[in-house]
Amino acid sequence: MKYLVLERRLKRMREVLERKQKDLILFMERVRNEHNFSALIRTAEAVGILEIYYGYEEGKKASINDAITLGAHRWVFIKEVQDVENTLKNLKKQGFQIIVTWLGEDTLDYREVDYTKPSVIVVGNELEGVSSRTLQLADAKVKIPMMGMVQSLNVSVATGIILYEAFRQREKKGMYKKCQLSEKEIEYILYKWAY
């Protein structure tokens, strides 16, 4: 198949795809701020995430800020979800653990979770966090320890910390050295990216 990109660009795309983590998903529930939404996409792409899901109860469309993503949104698949609860239930059926960021009771230190398992990391709205229905589906609720007076971080900063812990664990286990995509999947994505 002939692509409309230079050979070195195509080679770079293939190298990136061979490191993509098909079994690590970022799920943004009701993240409303365009800057946060865009920063989350950029960080997720940086750690090799292939798919990002997002959903709003009120059906609001997401806004992507190119100046913040620096084009990262072109290298991931961003899927709008109409029914957050059923989507998470389906991912659980496929063998994913649901890891939810939460500041309430029964939370683990984010470093105590095994992110080398198929994982969906769910982050919530800037003010309210995740919905109660999403919280009920969590296999693990995680938080980042804080030593100051303020007990929360900006959602994009907190998510970045958690995603890089997942990256650290997966890199240590050699998961970025083994391609998770089939050749057919790679060809399909290359076609989409190159055109």
Order of alpha helices (4+ residues) and beta strands (2+ residues): alpha-beta-alpha-beta-alpha-beta-alpha-beta-beta-beta-alpha-beta-alpha-alpha
